[in-house]
Amino acid sequence: MTADCTYCGSDVNDHDPVFVAERRGDGRESAGRFCNYACLSAHIDEANLVDGACCTVDL
Ligand SMILES: [Zn+2]
């Protein structure tokens, strides 16, 4: 299994990795791995993953 960062392609094991999973039915499926929260945040921004996604937090 590859350990390349979903965002930048670096080996996440060289950094402080963060792993993301999404629910799929009763299980969960890997949705990406990132060097750190900076890569995760950049990936979210680039892929517009928060567009239309919101819980009930009042900002
Ligand atoms: Zn990265």
N, CA, C, O and the ligand as a Tripos MOL2 file, in Angstrom:
@<TRIPOS>MOLECULE
protein
  237   235    60     0     0
PROTEIN
NO_CHARGES

@<TRIPOS>ATOM
      1 N           0.8370   -1.1910    0.0000 N.3       1 MET1
      2 CA          0.0000    0.0000    0.0000 C.3       1 MET1
      3 C           0.8770    1.2490    0.0000 C.2       1 MET1
      4 O           1.8340    1.3570    0.7670 O.2       1 MET1
      5 N           0.5420    2.1520   -0.8430 N.am      2 THR2
      6 CA          1.3180    3.3770   -0.9530 C.3       2 THR2
      7 C           1.1320    4.2660    0.2710 C.2       2 THR2
      8 O           0.0950    4.2180    0.9330 O.2       2 THR2
      9 N           2.1300    5.0630    0.5600 N.am      3 ALA3
     10 CA          2.0380    6.0020    1.6730 C.3       3 ALA3
     11 C           2.2090    7.4270    1.1800 C.2       3 ALA3
     12 O           2.6270    8.3110    1.9280 O.2       3 ALA3
     13 N           1.8780    7.6410   -0.0930 N.am      4 ASP4
     14 CA          2.0060    8.9830   -0.6480 C.3       4 ASP4
     15 C           0.8840    9.8880   -0.1470 C.2       4 ASP4
     16 O          -0.2730    9.4780   -0.0630 O.2       4 ASP4
     17 N           1.2430   11.1040    0.1780 N.am      5 CYS5
     18 CA          0.2590   12.1010    0.5970 C.3       5 CYS5
     19 C          -0.7530   12.3290   -0.5240 C.2       5 CYS5
     20 O          -0.3760   12.5130   -1.6820 O.2       5 CYS5
     21 N          -2.0390   12.3160   -0.1730 N.am      6 THR6
     22 CA         -3.0870   12.5400   -1.1660 C.3       6 THR6
     23 C          -2.9600   13.9220   -1.7950 C.2       6 THR6
     24 O          -3.3120   14.1150   -2.9590 O.2       6 THR6
     25 N          -2.4670   14.8640   -1.0370 N.am      7 TYR7
     26 CA         -2.3670   16.2310   -1.5580 C.3       7 TYR7
     27 C          -1.0720   16.4790   -2.3150 C.2       7 TYR7
     28 O          -1.1070   16.8750   -3.4800 O.2       7 TYR7
     29 N           0.0760   16.2510   -1.6700 N.am      8 CYS8
     30 CA          1.3350   16.6760   -2.2800 C.3       8 CYS8
     31 C           2.1890   15.5220   -2.8000 C.2       8 CYS8
     32 O           3.1770   15.7580   -3.4950 O.2       8 CYS8
     33 N           1.8300   14.2860   -2.4770 N.am      9 GLY9
     34 CA          2.5530   13.1470   -3.0160 C.3       9 GLY9
     35 C           3.7960   12.7390   -2.2380 C.2       9 GLY9
     36 O           4.4620   11.7740   -2.6140 O.2       9 GLY9
     37 N           4.1200   13.4450   -1.1690 N.am     10 SER10
     38 CA          5.2640   13.0500   -0.3470 C.3      10 SER10
     39 C           4.9290   11.7930    0.4560 C.2      10 SER10
     40 O           3.7590   11.4540    0.6360 O.2      10 SER10
     41 N           5.9610   11.1100    0.9340 N.am     11 ASP11
     42 CA          5.7510    9.9590    1.7980 C.3      11 ASP11
     43 C           5.3010   10.4740    3.1660 C.2      11 ASP11
     44 O           6.0570   11.1560    3.8560 O.2      11 ASP11
     45 N           4.0690   10.1450    3.5520 N.am     12 VAL12
     46 CA          3.5440   10.6890    4.8040 C.3      12 VAL12
     47 C           4.3350   10.2130    6.0240 C.2      12 VAL12
     48 O           4.3280   10.8670    7.0660 O.2      12 VAL12
     49 N           5.0130    9.0760    5.8900 N.am     13 ASN13
     50 CA          5.7660    8.5500    7.0360 C.3      13 ASN13
     51 C           6.9680    9.4130    7.3810 C.2      13 ASN13
     52 O           7.5570    9.2640    8.4510 O.2      13 ASN13
     53 N           7.3330   10.3190    6.4710 N.am     14 ASP14
     54 CA          8.4210   11.2520    6.7600 C.3      14 ASP14
     55 C           7.9310   12.4600    7.5430 C.2      14 ASP14
     56 O           8.7280   13.3140    7.9290 O.2      14 ASP14
     57 N           6.6280   12.5390    7.7800 N.am     15 HIS15
     58 CA          6.0470   13.7190    8.4130 C.3      15 HIS15
     59 C           5.2410   13.3120    9.6380 C.2      15 HIS15
     60 O           5.6400   12.4130   10.3790 O.2      15 HIS15
     61 N           4.1370   13.9550    9.8460 N.am     16 ASP16
     62 CA          3.3000   13.7290   11.0240 C.3      16 ASP16
     63 C           1.9040   13.3930   10.5230 C.2      16 ASP16
     64 O           0.9910   14.2120   10.6320 O.2      16 ASP16
     65 N           1.7300   12.1920    9.9720 N.am     17 PRO17
     66 CA          0.5820   11.9040    9.1170 C.3      17 PRO17
     67 C          -0.7850   11.9670    9.7840 C.2      17 PRO17
     68 O          -0.9520   11.6890   10.9720 O.2      17 PRO17
     69 N          -1.7570   12.3500    8.9530 N.am     18 VAL18
     70 CA         -3.1710   12.4000    9.3270 C.3      18 VAL18
     71 C          -3.9170   11.5480    8.3090 C.2      18 VAL18
     72 O          -3.6720   11.6490    7.1070 O.2      18 VAL18
     73 N          -4.8250   10.7120    8.7910 N.am     19 PHE19
     74 CA         -5.5760    9.8340    7.9050 C.3      19 PHE19
     75 C          -7.0580   10.1660    7.9800 C.2      19 PHE19
     76 O          -7.5960   10.4460    9.0520 O.2      19 PHE19
     77 N          -7.7040   10.1310    6.8230 N.am     20 VAL20
     78 CA         -9.1270   10.4580    6.7420 C.3      20 VAL20
     79 C          -9.8750    9.2400    6.2230 C.2      20 VAL20
     80 O          -9.4200    8.5580    5.3040 O.2      20 VAL20
     81 N         -11.0300    8.9780    6.8250 N.am     21 ALA21
     82 CA        -11.8730    7.8850    6.3530 C.3      21 ALA21
     83 C         -13.3010    8.3920    6.2180 C.2      21 ALA21
     84 O         -13.7390    9.2670    6.9640 O.2      21 ALA21
     85 N         -14.0250    7.8210    5.2420 N.am     22 GLU22
     86 CA        -15.4250    8.1670    5.0560 C.3      22 GLU22
     87 C         -16.2680    6.9340    5.3370 C.2      22 GLU22
     88 O         -15.8290    5.8100    5.0930 O.2      22 GLU22
     89 N         -17.4630    7.1350    5.8410 N.am     23 ARG23
     90 CA        -18.3530    6.0240    6.1140 C.3      23 ARG23
     91 C         -18.9140    5.4890    4.8020 C.2      23 ARG23
     92 O         -19.3620    6.2430    3.9380 O.2      23 ARG23
     93 N         -18.8770    4.1860    4.6820 N.am     24 ARG24
     94 CA        -19.4380    3.5160    3.5000 C.3      24 ARG24
     95 C         -20.2830    2.3670    4.0240 C.2      24 ARG24
     96 O         -19.7500    1.3200    4.3910 O.2      24 ARG24
     97 N         -21.5850    2.5520    4.0620 N.am     25 GLY25
     98 CA        -22.4450    1.5190    4.6140 C.3      25 GLY25
     99 C         -22.1120    1.3290    6.0860 C.2      25 GLY25
    100 O         -22.1450    2.2890    6.8560 O.2      25 GLY25
    101 N         -21.7940    0.1100    6.4850 N.am     26 ASP26
    102 CA        -21.4800   -0.1670    7.8820 C.3      26 ASP26
    103 C         -19.9920   -0.0540    8.1670 C.2      26 ASP26
    104 O         -19.5660   -0.1640    9.3160 O.2      26 ASP26
    105 N         -19.2060    0.1640    7.1310 N.am     27 GLY27
    106 CA        -17.7700    0.2250    7.3390 C.3      27 GLY27
    107 C         -17.2250    1.5950    7.0280 C.2      27 GLY27
    108 O         -17.9700    2.5550    6.8330 O.2      27 GLY27
    109 N         -15.9230    1.6680    6.9870 N.am     28 ARG28
    110 CA        -15.3470    2.9240    6.5590 C.3      28 ARG28
    111 C         -14.2220    2.6540    5.5750 C.2      28 ARG28
    112 O         -13.5660    1.6130    5.5900 O.2      28 ARG28
    113 N         -14.0390    3.6390    4.7320 N.am     29 GLU29
    114 CA        -13.1210    3.4880    3.6220 C.3      29 GLU29
    115 C         -12.1600    4.6670    3.6570 C.2      29 GLU29
    116 O         -12.5640    5.8060    3.8930 O.2      29 GLU29
    117 N         -10.9030    4.3870    3.4240 N.am     30 SER30
    118 CA         -9.9160    5.4550    3.4310 C.3      30 SER30
    119 C         -10.2570    6.5110    2.3910 C.2      30 SER30
    120 O         -10.5680    6.1920    1.2430 O.2      30 SER30
    121 N         -10.1950    7.7670    2.8020 N.am     31 ALA31
    122 CA        -10.4970    8.8680    1.8880 C.3      31 ALA31
    123 C          -9.2680    9.7310    1.6700 C.2      31 ALA31
    124 O          -9.3570   10.7890    1.0470 O.2      31 ALA31
    125 N          -8.1390    9.3000    2.1670 N.am     32 GLY32
    126 CA         -6.9260   10.0630    1.9300 C.3      32 GLY32
    127 C          -5.9750   10.0040    3.1030 C.2      32 GLY32
    128 O          -6.3550    9.6780    4.2270 O.2      32 GLY32
    129 N          -4.7170   10.3300    2.8090 N.am     33 ARG33
    130 CA         -3.6890   10.4140    3.8560 C.3      33 ARG33
    131 C          -2.8670   11.6450    3.5580 C.2      33 ARG33
    132 O          -2.6440   12.0060    2.4030 O.2      33 ARG33
    133 N          -2.4280   12.2740    4.6120 N.am     34 PHE34
    134 CA         -1.7990   13.5840    4.4630 C.3      34 PHE34
    135 C          -0.5920   13.6910    5.3790 C.2      34 PHE34
    136 O          -0.5630   13.0910    6.4530 O.2      34 PHE34
    137 N           0.4120   14.4620    4.9480 N.am     35 CYS35
    138 CA          1.6260   14.6600    5.7410 C.3      35 CYS35
    139 C           1.2890   15.2020    7.1220 C.2      35 CYS35
    140 O           1.8820   14.8000    8.1240 O.2      35 CYS35
    141 N           0.3410   16.1110    7.1600 N.am     36 ASN36
    142 CA         -0.0340   16.7960    8.3940 C.3      36 ASN36
    143 C          -1.3240   17.5700    8.1030 C.2      36 ASN36
    144 O          -1.8790   17.4670    7.0090 O.2      36 ASN36
    145 N          -1.7850   18.3230    9.0570 N.am     37 TYR37
    146 CA         -3.0400   19.0460    8.8680 C.3      37 TYR37
    147 C          -2.9320   20.1240    7.7940 C.2      37 TYR37
    148 O          -3.9380   20.5040    7.1940 O.2      37 TYR37
    149 N          -1.7330   20.6130    7.5520 N.am     38 ALA38
    150 CA         -1.5670   21.6220    6.5040 C.3      38 ALA38
    151 C          -1.9340   21.0380    5.1450 C.2      38 ALA38
    152 O          -2.6470   21.6770    4.3710 O.2      38 ALA38
    153 N          -1.4550   19.8350    4.8470 N.am     39 CYS39
    154 CA         -1.8010   19.1970    3.5770 C.3      39 CYS39
    155 C          -3.2850   18.8440    3.5370 C.2      39 CYS39
    156 O          -3.9260   18.9740    2.4940 O.2      39 CYS39
    157 N          -3.8270   18.4040    4.6540 N.am     40 LEU40
    158 CA         -5.2560   18.0960    4.6970 C.3      40 LEU40
    159 C          -6.0720   19.3550    4.4240 C.2      40 LEU40
    160 O          -7.0170   19.3280    3.6360 O.2      40 LEU40
    161 N          -5.7100   20.4420    5.0670 N.am     41 SER41
    162 CA         -6.4310   21.7000    4.8920 C.3      41 SER41
    163 C          -6.3390   22.1920    3.4560 C.2      41 SER41
    164 O          -7.3390   22.6340    2.8900 O.2      41 SER41
    165 N          -5.1600   22.1220    2.8620 N.am     42 ALA42
    166 CA         -4.9680   22.5630    1.4890 C.3      42 ALA42
    167 C          -5.7880   21.6940    0.5370 C.2      42 ALA42
    168 O          -6.3810   22.1950   -0.4190 O.2      42 ALA42
    169 N          -5.8160   20.3940    0.8060 N.am     43 HIS43
    170 CA         -6.5960   19.4820   -0.0340 C.3      43 HIS43
    171 C          -8.0830   19.8200    0.0540 C.2      43 HIS43
    172 O          -8.7780   19.8320   -0.9620 O.2      43 HIS43
    173 N          -8.5640   20.0920    1.2490 N.am     44 ILE44
    174 CA         -9.9710   20.4450    1.4380 C.3      44 ILE44
    175 C         -10.2970   21.7140    0.6570 C.2      44 ILE44
    176 O         -11.3310   21.7960   -0.0070 O.2      44 ILE44
    177 N          -9.4090   22.7000    0.7400 N.am     45 ASP45
    178 CA         -9.6410   23.9520    0.0110 C.3      45 ASP45
    179 C          -9.6570   23.7110   -1.4920 C.2      45 ASP45
    180 O         -10.5400   24.2070   -2.1910 O.2      45 ASP45
    181 N          -8.6920   22.9580   -1.9880 N.am     46 GLU46
    182 CA         -8.5890   22.7550   -3.4330 C.3      46 GLU46
    183 C          -9.7410   21.9510   -3.9930 C.2      46 GLU46
    184 O         -10.2180   22.2160   -5.0970 O.2      46 GLU46
    185 N         -10.1910   20.9590   -3.2230 N.am     47 ALA47
    186 CA        -11.2540   20.0910   -3.7160 C.3      47 ALA47
    187 C         -12.6380   20.6170   -3.3360 C.2      47 ALA47
    188 O         -13.6510   19.9880   -3.6400 O.2      47 ALA47
    189 N         -12.6770   21.7820   -2.6650 N.am     48 ASN48
    190 CA        -13.9460   22.3810   -2.2480 C.3      48 ASN48
    191 C         -14.8050   21.3890   -1.4690 C.2      48 ASN48
    192 O         -16.0170   21.3060   -1.6680 O.2      48 ASN48
    193 N         -14.1590   20.6440   -0.5860 N.am     49 LEU49
    194 CA        -14.8770   19.5880    0.1270 C.3      49 LEU49
    195 C         -15.8700   20.1230    1.1450 C.2      49 LEU49
    196 O         -16.7510   19.3870    1.5880 O.2      49 LEU49
    197 N         -15.7450   21.3840    1.5220 N.am     50 VAL50
    198 CA        -16.6810   21.9170    2.5120 C.3      50 VAL50
    199 C         -17.8570   22.6370    1.8690 C.2      50 VAL50
    200 O         -18.7750   23.0640    2.5710 O.2      50 VAL50
    201 N         -17.8460   22.7810    0.5310 N.am     51 ASP51
    202 CA        -18.9740   23.4430   -0.1280 C.3      51 ASP51
    203 C         -20.2570   22.6630    0.1090 C.2      51 ASP51
    204 O         -20.3420   21.4760   -0.2050 O.2      51 ASP51
    205 N         -21.2320   23.3270    0.6550 N.am     52 GLY52
    206 CA        -22.5200   22.6850    0.8830 C.3      52 GLY52
    207 C         -22.5260   21.6880    2.0190 C.2      52 GLY52
    208 O         -23.5520   21.0640    2.2900 O.2      52 GLY52
    209 N         -21.3760   21.5240    2.7000 N.am     53 ALA53
    210 CA        -21.3010   20.5870    3.8070 C.3      53 ALA53
    211 C         -21.2350   21.3690    5.1120 C.2      53 ALA53
    212 O         -20.3370   22.1850    5.3210 O.2      53 ALA53
    213 N         -22.1830   21.1110    5.9670 N.am     54 CYS54
    214 CA        -22.2500   21.8990    7.2020 C.3      54 CYS54
    215 C         -23.1040   21.1650    8.2100 C.2      54 CYS54
    216 O         -24.1150   20.5580    7.8580 O.2      54 CYS54
    217 N         -22.6950   21.2210    9.4650 N.am     55 CYS55
    218 CA        -23.5890   20.7110   10.4920 C.3      55 CYS55
    219 C         -24.3240   21.9060   11.0670 C.2      55 CYS55
    220 O         -24.6020   22.8530   10.3310 O.2      55 CYS55
    221 N         -24.6380   21.9010   12.3020 N.am     56 THR56
    222 CA        -25.5080   22.9640   12.8060 C.3      56 THR56
    223 C         -24.7680   23.9650   13.6810 C.2      56 THR56
    224 O         -25.3310   24.5090   14.6310 O.2      56 THR56
    225 N         -23.4990   24.2030   13.3530 N.am     57 VAL57
    226 CA        -22.7210   25.1630   14.1200 C.3      57 VAL57
    227 C         -23.0600   26.5830   13.6640 C.2      57 VAL57
    228 O         -23.0370   26.8760   12.4690 O.2      57 VAL57
    229 N         -23.3660   27.4360   14.5900 N.am     58 ASP58
    230 CA        -23.5950   28.8460   14.2760 C.3      58 ASP58
    231 C         -22.2750   29.5940   14.3540 C.2      58 ASP58
    232 O         -21.6230   29.5980   15.3980 O.2      58 ASP58
    233 N         -21.8800   30.2200   13.2650 N.am     59 LEU59
    234 CA        -20.6220   30.9530   13.2550 C.3      59 LEU59
    235 C         -20.8600   32.4450   13.4080 C.2      59 LEU59
    236 O         -19.9070   33.2240   13.4220 O.2      59 LEU59
    237 ZN          1.6110   16.3210    1.8990 Zn       60 ZN60
@<TRIPOS>BOND
     1     1     2 1
     2     2     3 1
     3     3     4 2
     4     3     5 am
     5     5     6 1
     6     6     7 1
     7     7     8 2
     8     7     9 am
     9     9    10 1
    10    10    11 1
    11    11    12 2
    12    11    13 am
    13    13    14 1
    14    14    15 1
    15    15    16 2
    16    15    17 am
    17    17    18 1
    18    18    19 1
    19    19    20 2
    20    19    21 am
    21    21    22 1
    22    22    23 1
    23    23    24 2
    24    23    25 am
    25    25    26 1
    26    26    27 1
    27    27    28 2
    28    27    29 am
    29    29    30 1
    30    30    31 1
    31    31    32 2
    32    31    33 am
    33    33    34 1
    34    34    35 1
    35    35    36 2
    36    35    37 am
    37    37    38 1
    38    38    39 1
    39    39    40 2
    40    39    41 am
    41    41    42 1
    42    42    43 1
    43    43    44 2
    44    43    45 am
    45    45    46 1
    46    46    47 1
    47    47    48 2
    48    47    49 am
    49    49    50 1
    50    50    51 1
    51    51    52 2
    52    51    53 am
    53    53    54 1
    54    54    55 1
    55    55    56 2
    56    55    57 am
    57    57    58 1
    58    58    59 1
    59    59    60 2
    60    59    61 am
    61    61    62 1
    62    62    63 1
    63    63    64 2
    64    63    65 am
    65    65    66 1
    66    66    67 1
    67    67    68 2
    68    67    69 am
    69    69    70 1
    70    70    71 1
    71    71    72 2
    72    71    73 am
    73    73    74 1
    74    74    75 1
    75    75    76 2
    76    75    77 am
    77    77    78 1
    78    78    79 1
    79    79    80 2
    80    79    81 am
    81    81    82 1
    82    82    83 1
    83    83    84 2
    84    83    85 am
    85    85    86 1
    86    86    87 1
    87    87    88 2
    88    87    89 am
    89    89    90 1
    90    90    91 1
    91    91    92 2
    92    91    93 am
    93    93    94 1
    94    94    95 1
    95    95    96 2
    96    95    97 am
    97    97    98 1
    98    98    99 1
    99    99   100 2
   100    99   101 am
   101   101   102 1
   102   102   103 1
   103   103   104 2
   104   103   105 am
   105   105   106 1
   106   106   107 1
   107   107   108 2
   108   107   109 am
   109   109   110 1
   110   110   111 1
   111   111   112 2
   112   111   113 am
   113   113   114 1
   114   114   115 1
   115   115   116 2
   116   115   117 am
   117   117   118 1
   118   118   119 1
   119   119   120 2
   120   119   121 am
   121   121   122 1
   122   122   123 1
   123   123   124 2
   124   123   125 am
   125   125   126 1
   126   126   127 1
   127   127   128 2
   128   127   129 am
   129   129   130 1
   130   130   131 1
   131   131   132 2
   132   131   133 am
   133   133   134 1
   134   134   135 1
   135   135   136 2
   136   135   137 am
   137   137   138 1
   138   138   139 1
   139   139   140 2
   140   139   141 am
   141   141   142 1
   142   142   143 1
   143   143   144 2
   144   143   145 am
   145   145   146 1
   146   146   147 1
   147   147   148 2
   148   147   149 am
   149   149   150 1
   150   150   151 1
   151   151   152 2
   152   151   153 am
   153   153   154 1
   154   154   155 1
   155   155   156 2
   156   155   157 am
   157   157   158 1
   158   158   159 1
   159   159   160 2
   160   159   161 am
   161   161   162 1
   162   162   163 1
   163   163   164 2
   164   163   165 am
   165   165   166 1
   166   166   167 1
   167   167   168 2
   168   167   169 am
   169   169   170 1
   170   170   171 1
   171   171   172 2
   172   171   173 am
   173   173   174 1
   174   174   175 1
   175   175   176 2
   176   175   177 am
   177   177   178 1
   178   178   179 1
   179   179   180 2
   180   179   181 am
   181   181   182 1
   182   182   183 1
   183   183   184 2
   184   183   185 am
   185   185   186 1
   186   186   187 1
   187   187   188 2
   188   187   189 am
   189   189   190 1
   190   190   191 1
   191   191   192 2
   192   191   193 am
   193   193   194 1
   194   194   195 1
   195   195   196 2
   196   195   197 am
   197   197   198 1
   198   198   199 1
   199   199   200 2
   200   199   201 am
   201   201   202 1
   202   202   203 1
   203   203   204 2
   204   203   205 am
   205   205   206 1
   206   206   207 1
   207   207   208 2
   208   207   209 am
   209   209   210 1
   210   210   211 1
   211   211   212 2
   212   211   213 am
   213   213   214 1
   214   214   215 1
   215   215   216 2
   216   215   217 am
   217   217   218 1
   218   218   219 1
   219   219   220 2
   220   219   221 am
   221   221   222 1
   222   222   223 1
   223   223   224 2
   224   223   225 am
   225   225   226 1
   226   226   227 1
   227   227   228 2
   228   227   229 am
   229   229   230 1
   230   230   231 1
   231   231   232 2
   232   231   233 am
   233   233   234 1
   234   234   235 1
   235   235   236 2
@<TRIPOS>SUBSTRUCTURE
     1 MET1         2 RESIDUE 1 A MET
     2 THR2         6 RESIDUE 1 A THR
     3 ALA3        10 RESIDUE 1 A ALA
     4 ASP4        14 RESIDUE 1 A ASP
     5 CYS5        18 RESIDUE 1 A CYS
     6 THR6        22 RESIDUE 1 A THR
     7 TYR7        26 RESIDUE 1 A TYR
     8 CYS8        30 RESIDUE 1 A CYS
     9 GLY9        34 RESIDUE 1 A GLY
    10 SER10       38 RESIDUE 1 A SER
    11 ASP11       42 RESIDUE 1 A ASP
    12 VAL12       46 RESIDUE 1 A VAL
    13 ASN13       50 RESIDUE 1 A ASN
    14 ASP14       54 RESIDUE 1 A ASP
    15 HIS15       58 RESIDUE 1 A HIS
    16 ASP16       62 RESIDUE 1 A ASP
    17 PRO17       66 RESIDUE 1 A PRO
    18 VAL18       70 RESIDUE 1 A VAL
    19 PHE19       74 RESIDUE 1 A PHE
    20 VAL20       78 RESIDUE 1 A VAL
    21 ALA21       82 RESIDUE 1 A ALA
    22 GLU22       86 RESIDUE 1 A GLU
    23 ARG23       90 RESIDUE 1 A ARG
    24 ARG24       94 RESIDUE 1 A ARG
    25 GLY25       98 RESIDUE 1 A GLY
    26 ASP26      102 RESIDUE 1 A ASP
    27 GLY27      106 RESIDUE 1 A GLY
    28 ARG28      110 RESIDUE 1 A ARG
    29 GLU29      114 RESIDUE 1 A GLU
    30 SER30      118 RESIDUE 1 A SER
    31 ALA31      122 RESIDUE 1 A ALA
    32 GLY32      126 RESIDUE 1 A GLY
    33 ARG33      130 RESIDUE 1 A ARG
    34 PHE34      134 RESIDUE 1 A PHE
    35 CYS35      138 RESIDUE 1 A CYS
    36 ASN36      142 RESIDUE 1 A ASN
    37 TYR37      146 RESIDUE 1 A TYR
    38 ALA38      150 RESIDUE 1 A ALA
    39 CYS39      154 RESIDUE 1 A CYS
    40 LEU40      158 RESIDUE 1 A LEU
    41 SER41      162 RESIDUE 1 A SER
    42 ALA42      166 RESIDUE 1 A ALA
    43 HIS43      170 RESIDUE 1 A HIS
    44 ILE44      174 RESIDUE 1 A ILE
    45 ASP45      178 RESIDUE 1 A ASP
    46 GLU46      182 RESIDUE 1 A GLU
    47 ALA47      186 RESIDUE 1 A ALA
    48 ASN48      190 RESIDUE 1 A ASN
    49 LEU49      194 RESIDUE 1 A LEU
    50 VAL50      198 RESIDUE 1 A VAL
    51 ASP51      202 RESIDUE 1 A ASP
    52 GLY52      206 RESIDUE 1 A GLY
    53 ALA53      210 RESIDUE 1 A ALA
    54 CYS54      214 RESIDUE 1 A CYS
    55 CYS55      218 RESIDUE 1 A CYS
    56 THR56      222 RESIDUE 1 A THR
    57 VAL57      226 RESIDUE 1 A VAL
    58 ASP58      230 RESIDUE 1 A ASP
    59 LEU59      234 RESIDUE 1 A LEU
    60 ZN60       237 GROUP 0 **** ****
